[in-house]
Amino acid sequence: MDVLTALLVVLVGMTAMATLESRARRLDRRMVRLEQKIDLLLEEANVPDHGLVPAEVAALARAGEDITAIKKYREATGAGLREAKEVVDRLKG
């Protein structure tokens, strides 16, 4: 009976994990769509990206401290490496 109970607990745990992973993927896709919409709205309103970037990151980018600027931007925003690099590159010129 103990083995059966253990198997049932494992099965329930695996099902819960699968459900949580599925929900996380749906939320990730939704967040990407929302970010795209916000980017489009900002672009249409002519709001520059550097206005949304922490001042420290902008200063580091202008000073040529790309790696540090990227790291600080990622810490401040939770952005991925690619996005952070694109923002820092735009800030430089």
Backbone as ProteinMPNN parsed JSONL, in Angstrom:
{"seq_chain_A": "MDVLTALLVVLVGMTAMATLESRARRLDRRMVRLEQKIDLLLEEANVPDHGLVPAEVAALARAGEDITAIKKYREATGAGLREAKEVVDRLKG", "coords_chain_A": {"N_chain_A": [[0.819, -1.193, 0.0], [2.028, 1.234, 0.65], [3.75, 1.742, -1.479], [1.956, 2.14, -3.543], [0.686, 4.46, -2.653], [2.847, 6.228, -2.711], [3.372, 6.258, -5.469], [1.009, 7.419, -6.366], [1.219, 9.968, -5.21], [3.464, 10.913, -6.575], [2.444, 10.923, -9.196], [0.357, 12.802, -8.978], [1.882, 15.03, -8.313], [3.439, 15.322, -10.656], [1.443, 15.887, -12.503], [0.514, 18.313, -11.514], [2.812, 19.888, -11.876], [3.006, 19.869, -14.685], [0.697, 21.246, -15.331], [1.253, 23.76, -14.196], [3.501, 24.502, -15.719], [2.364, 24.706, -18.258], [0.613, 26.838, -17.855], [2.469, 28.835, -17.267], [3.778, 29.053, -19.738], [1.662, 30.031, -21.316], [1.242, 32.503, -20.052], [3.716, 33.697, -20.554], [3.617, 33.953, -23.379], [1.48, 35.722, -23.558], [2.537, 37.948, -22.252], [4.583, 38.654, -24.02], [3.068, 39.469, -26.238], [1.737, 41.69, -25.094], [3.932, 43.352, -24.521], [4.798, 43.86, -27.113], [2.656, 45.353, -28.062], [2.779, 47.583, -26.372], [5.297, 48.579, -27.111], [4.707, 49.316, -29.753], [2.772, 51.309, -29.314], [4.331, 53.217, -27.927], [6.169, 53.813, -29.919], [4.49, 54.928, -31.897], [3.666, 57.162, -30.517], [5.932, 58.575, -30.478], [7.736, 58.328, -28.336], [10.831, 58.184, -26.977], [12.992, 55.354, -26.453], [15.08, 55.668, -24.632], [14.063, 57.249, -22.666], [12.82, 55.576, -20.972], [14.722, 54.129, -19.827], [16.85, 53.389, -17.109], [18.723, 56.054, -15.64], [21.371, 55.556, -14.902], [22.084, 53.415, -16.547], [21.915, 54.593, -19.086], [23.965, 56.488, -18.858], [26.202, 54.827, -18.522], [26.191, 53.526, -21.007], [26.672, 55.659, -22.776], [29.216, 56.251, -21.936], [30.64, 54.228, -22.981], [30.721, 51.849, -21.644], [29.627, 49.193, -22.289], [29.122, 46.449, -21.523], [28.701, 46.59, -18.75], [26.547, 48.352, -18.75], [24.614, 46.824, -20.089], [24.334, 44.715, -18.266], [23.353, 46.106, -15.987], [20.963, 47.106, -17.046], [19.567, 44.741, -17.539], [19.304, 43.807, -14.914], [17.683, 45.807, -13.839], [15.359, 45.7, -15.375], [14.72, 43.082, -16.015], [15.016, 42.136, -18.527], [15.986, 40.201, -21.418], [19.21, 39.105, -22.659], [19.634, 39.779, -25.385], [17.67, 41.809, -25.893], [18.515, 43.744, -24.029], [21.054, 44.352, -25.037], [20.354, 45.472, -27.503], [18.99, 47.79, -26.651], [21.046, 49.179, -25.319], [22.807, 49.547, -27.462], [21.234, 51.269, -29.044], [21.172, 53.473, -27.392], [23.747, 54.382, -27.541], [23.998, 55.571, -29.996]], "CA_chain_A": [[0.0, 0.0, 0.0], [2.897, 2.389, 0.702], [4.257, 1.972, -2.834], [0.836, 2.69, -4.298], [0.518, 5.838, -2.183], [3.979, 6.994, -3.232], [3.141, 6.437, -6.897], [-0.088, 8.372, -6.504], [1.761, 11.284, -4.876], [4.323, 11.302, -7.697], [1.565, 11.204, -10.326], [-0.307, 14.077, -8.699], [2.917, 16.056, -8.407], [3.795, 15.508, -12.067], [0.305, 16.546, -13.139], [0.528, 19.71, -11.066], [3.936, 20.548, -12.547], [2.652, 20.05, -16.093], [-0.3, 22.312, -15.373], [1.941, 25.018, -13.926], [4.341, 24.816, -16.874], [1.472, 25.132, -19.327], [0.143, 28.182, -17.5], [3.609, 29.741, -17.396], [3.984, 29.289, -21.171], [0.588, 30.923, -21.775], [1.52, 33.845, -19.524], [4.864, 34.229, -21.299], [3.143, 34.394, -24.698], [0.647, 36.912, -23.361], [3.425, 39.062, -21.922], [5.261, 39.061, -25.254], [2.096, 40.243, -27.025], [1.529, 42.982, -24.433], [5.129, 44.162, -24.721], [4.794, 44.308, -28.499], [1.654, 46.419, -28.161], [3.32, 48.766, -25.694], [6.349, 49.11, -27.975], [4.062, 49.974, -30.883], [2.17, 52.553, -28.823], [5.41, 54.161, -27.649], [6.722, 54.238, -31.207], [3.511, 55.81, -32.531], [3.615, 58.406, -29.747], [7.277, 59.159, -30.555], [8.385, 58.314, -27.03], [12.103, 57.48, -27.159], [13.287, 54.286, -25.499], [15.995, 56.068, -23.565], [13.283, 57.859, -21.596], [12.356, 54.501, -20.097], [15.918, 53.442, -19.367], [17.439, 54.022, -15.922], [19.761, 57.042, -15.947], [22.684, 54.926, -14.749], [22.329, 52.603, -17.743], [22.176, 55.522, -20.186], [25.292, 57.072, -18.64], [27.19, 53.787, -18.8], [26.213, 53.296, -22.456], [27.339, 56.814, -23.391], [30.627, 56.203, -21.547], [31.281, 53.094, -23.64], [30.73, 50.693, -20.73], [28.507, 48.412, -22.806], [28.833, 45.234, -20.744], [28.113, 47.001, -17.472], [25.231, 48.924, -19.054], [23.718, 45.699, -20.387], [24.089, 44.016, -17.003], [22.479, 46.942, -15.146], [19.637, 47.16, -17.678], [18.921, 43.456, -17.289], [18.943, 43.759, -13.496], [16.606, 46.766, -13.572], [14.131, 45.439, -16.133], [14.444, 41.66, -16.21], [15.094, 41.873, -19.965], [16.952, 39.219, -21.869], [20.485, 39.632, -23.129], [19.473, 40.396, -26.714], [16.941, 43.073, -25.751], [19.368, 44.692, -23.312], [22.103, 44.791, -25.962], [19.721, 46.364, -28.495], [18.72, 49.068, -25.994], [22.336, 49.848, -25.087], [23.289, 49.969, -28.78], [20.45, 52.453, -29.449], [21.559, 54.59, -26.542], [25.074, 54.863, -27.959], [23.971, 56.377, -31.208]], "C_chain_A": [[0.862, 1.256, 0.0], [3.434, 2.739, -0.677], [3.17, 2.614, -3.687], [0.598, 4.153, -3.917], [1.626, 6.727, -2.734], [3.804, 7.259, -4.723], [2.038, 7.457, -7.157], [0.392, 9.794, -6.223], [2.635, 11.794, -6.018], [3.473, 11.685, -8.897], [0.86, 12.551, -10.154], [0.69, 15.225, -8.818], [3.295, 16.354, -9.844], [2.676, 16.224, -12.816], [0.264, 18.023, -12.763], [1.644, 20.486, -11.746], [3.603, 20.829, -14.005], [1.642, 21.184, -16.245], [0.348, 23.675, -15.151], [2.821, 25.446, -15.102], [3.504, 25.324, -18.035], [0.977, 26.556, -19.074], [1.258, 29.208, -17.658], [3.874, 30.052, -18.871], [2.914, 30.223, -21.73], [0.824, 32.348, -21.303], [2.707, 34.49, -20.234], [4.432, 34.739, -22.667], [2.305, 35.657, -24.584], [1.514, 38.135, -23.063], [4.15, 39.575, -23.166], [4.311, 39.912, -26.106], [1.859, 41.617, -26.414], [2.731, 43.899, -24.615], [5.196, 44.687, -26.147], [3.801, 45.457, -28.685], [2.16, 47.704, -27.517], [4.412, 49.404, -26.541], [5.753, 49.87, -29.157], [3.442, 51.303, -30.461], [3.232, 53.615, -28.544], [6.015, 54.698, -28.946], [5.78, 55.224, -31.898], [3.423, 57.161, -31.83], [4.96, 59.129, -29.747], [7.932, 59.307, -29.188], [9.687, 57.537, -27.176], [12.334, 56.441, -26.071], [14.149, 54.764, -24.346], [15.274, 56.79, -22.435], [12.814, 56.826, -20.575], [13.521, 53.717, -19.492], [16.454, 54.143, -18.124], [18.612, 54.932, -16.311], [21.156, 56.432, -15.863], [23.049, 54.12, -15.996], [22.667, 53.509, -18.924], [23.57, 56.121, -20.059], [26.389, 56.059, -18.949], [27.316, 53.534, -20.307], [26.952, 54.428, -23.163], [28.83, 56.82, -23.086], [31.361, 55.025, -22.187], [31.381, 51.848, -22.785], [29.564, 49.764, -21.075], [28.136, 47.228, -21.917], [28.177, 45.579, -19.415], [26.715, 47.567, -17.685], [24.213, 47.822, -19.32], [23.347, 44.967, -19.103], [23.114, 44.8, -16.121], [21.064, 47.018, -15.721], [18.874, 45.867, -17.41], [18.472, 43.342, -15.84], [17.723, 44.639, -13.213], [15.286, 46.363, -14.217], [13.752, 43.975, -16.243], [14.496, 41.262, -17.678], [16.12, 40.785, -20.25], [18.199, 39.908, -22.404], [20.342, 40.367, -24.458], [18.789, 41.755, -26.616], [17.81, 44.128, -25.082], [20.469, 45.224, -24.225], [21.534, 45.762, -26.989], [19.459, 47.747, -27.891], [20.013, 49.839, -25.804], [22.917, 50.342, -26.412], [22.546, 51.22, -29.268], [20.852, 53.68, -28.644], [22.901, 55.201, -26.969], [24.994, 55.729, -29.212], [22.794, 56.117, -31.986]], "O_chain_A": [[0.469, 2.259, -0.595], [3.561, 3.918, -1.008], [3.443, 3.529, -4.463], [0.335, 4.985, -4.785], [1.37, 7.848, -3.172], [4.062, 8.369, -5.189], [2.142, 8.268, -8.078], [0.007, 10.726, -6.929], [2.56, 12.965, -6.388], [3.76, 12.685, -9.555], [0.784, 13.34, -11.095], [0.364, 16.277, -9.369], [3.455, 17.517, -10.215], [2.939, 17.074, -13.667], [0.006, 18.878, -13.611], [1.44, 21.63, -12.152], [3.89, 21.916, -14.506], [1.727, 21.981, -17.179], [0.024, 24.638, -15.846], [2.873, 26.629, -15.438], [3.896, 26.269, -18.72], [0.933, 27.376, -19.992], [1.021, 30.321, -18.127], [4.164, 31.198, -19.215], [3.221, 31.11, -22.527], [0.629, 33.297, -22.063], [2.702, 35.695, -20.487], [4.827, 35.831, -23.077], [2.408, 36.556, -25.418], [1.251, 39.227, -23.566], [4.312, 40.782, -23.344], [4.708, 40.953, -26.631], [1.787, 42.609, -27.139], [2.565, 45.098, -24.839], [5.603, 45.827, -26.372], [4.09, 46.422, -29.392], [1.982, 48.791, -28.068], [4.457, 50.626, -26.681], [6.238, 50.942, -29.519], [3.571, 52.304, -31.165], [3.049, 54.783, -28.889], [6.33, 55.883, -29.054], [6.227, 56.242, -32.426], [3.142, 58.18, -32.462], [5.116, 60.165, -29.1], [8.604, 60.302, -28.92], [9.654, 56.342, -27.47], [11.928, 56.62, -24.922], [13.976, 54.32, -23.211], [15.831, 56.927, -21.345], [12.456, 57.172, -19.449], [13.32, 52.763, -18.74], [16.507, 55.372, -18.089], [19.392, 54.605, -17.206], [22.026, 56.759, -16.67], [24.196, 54.146, -16.442], [23.598, 53.226, -19.678], [24.281, 56.246, -21.057], [27.395, 56.402, -19.57], [28.42, 53.35, -20.819], [27.769, 54.179, -24.049], [29.624, 57.331, -23.875], [32.559, 54.842, -21.968], [32.056, 50.89, -23.162], [28.646, 49.57, -20.279], [26.963, 47.032, -21.598], [27.212, 44.935, -19.005], [25.805, 47.3, -16.9], [23.084, 47.881, -18.834], [22.181, 44.638, -18.882], [22.168, 44.233, -15.574], [20.084, 46.996, -14.976], [17.685, 45.892, -17.093], [17.384, 42.837, -15.564], [16.84, 44.26, -12.442], [14.216, 46.646, -13.678], [12.6, 43.649, -16.531], [14.065, 40.166, -18.037], [16.995, 40.495, -19.435], [18.235, 41.126, -22.577], [20.878, 41.462, -24.625], [19.265, 42.737, -27.185], [17.839, 45.279, -25.52], [20.783, 46.414, -24.19], [22.167, 46.768, -27.309], [19.684, 48.762, -28.55], [20.069, 51.032, -26.099], [23.464, 51.444, -26.472], [23.157, 52.124, -29.838], [20.867, 54.795, -29.164], [23.143, 56.393, -26.775], [25.88, 56.552, -29.44], [22.61, 56.715, -33.046]]}, "name": "protein", "num_of_chains": 1, "seq": "MDVLTALLVVLVGMTAMATLESRARRLDRRMVRLEQKIDLLLEEANVPDHGLVPAEVAALARAGEDITAIKKYREATGAGLREAKEVVDRLKG"}
